[in-house]
Amino acid sequence: MSNSEDHKRLTAFALRITGEIGGLIAVPAMVFLFLGRKLDLRFDTGPTLTVVALLASFFLSMAAVSIKAAGYADRYDELTRDQERGPPPGDTPPG
């Protein structure tokens, strides 16, 4: 595989990681923010339940990102290992 193809694969992998981690942080934060705000208004508790919900969102996101990061590390090792190995035997360019 050429350097250009390797670079494209690694760039796509990095963009995928960015999107997934962004989603793992933003989606729970928005959902828990909305939920906490609704509960605060319903029970007239000020911002207390919103803060609790955002803290829960933080810990949930942190756990999800940690689990995903382990998988990303394994996948990155596979991608770079393939790059270091070079083409499979018998797959040499004509010349």
N, C-alpha and C positions, 0 to 999 in steps of 0.2 A: 504494500500500500504506500502511496506517495506521501510526502510531507504535507502537501496541500490537503489531501483526504484526511490524514490524521488530525490536522489542525481543525478542519471542518467538524469532524466527529467530536473532538474535545470541546469546541465552541458550542456546538448543539447541546452537549451534555451539561456544560456550565449554564447555559440559558435555561435548560430544563430544571436544574437545581434551583436557580434563582426564582423561577416561577412557582415551583412547588413550595419552597420554603416561604416565599412571600404569601402564598395562599394559606399555608399552615399557621401563619401569624395573623394575617389580616382578617380572614373569615371568622375564626373564633372570637377575635377581639370585637368585631362589629356585631356579631350575634349576641355575645354576652353583654356588650354595651347596651344594645337595644333591650335585651331582657332585663338587665339591672335597672335601666331607666323606667321601664314599664312597672316593675315591681315597686320601685321607689315612689312613683306617682300613686300607685294603687294603695300602698300601705302608709303613705305620708312619712317616709323615713329619711327624707333629705337625700344626700348622695351616698348614703351608707351601702345600700345593696348594689349600687352601680360600681362602687370601689371594690366590693367583695367579688362581684362578677368579673371585673377586669383582672383581679388577682387570680381568680380561678382560670380565666382565659390564658393568662401568662403561664401558669404552671402546666396547663394542658398543652399549650403550644410548645413549651420547652421540652416536654416529654415526647411529643410527636416529632419535633425536629431532631432530637437525640436519636430516636429510632431510625428515622430516615437517613441521618448522617452516616450511620454505620453501614447501611446499604449502599450509600453513595461512595463510601471509601472502598468497599469491595469492588464496585463497578469501575471506579477510577483505576484501581490496581489492574483489573482485567484489560482496560483500554490501553494503559501504558505498557503493560506486559506484552500485548500484541504488537505494539509499536516497536518495542525493543527487540523482539524476536525476528522481525522482518518477515518477508514473504515465505510461505511454506515451501518445502523442497519441491523442485520440479516446476516452480512457478517463476522461473527466471525470464526476464524479457529477452526476446530474440536479439541476436546481435552477433 
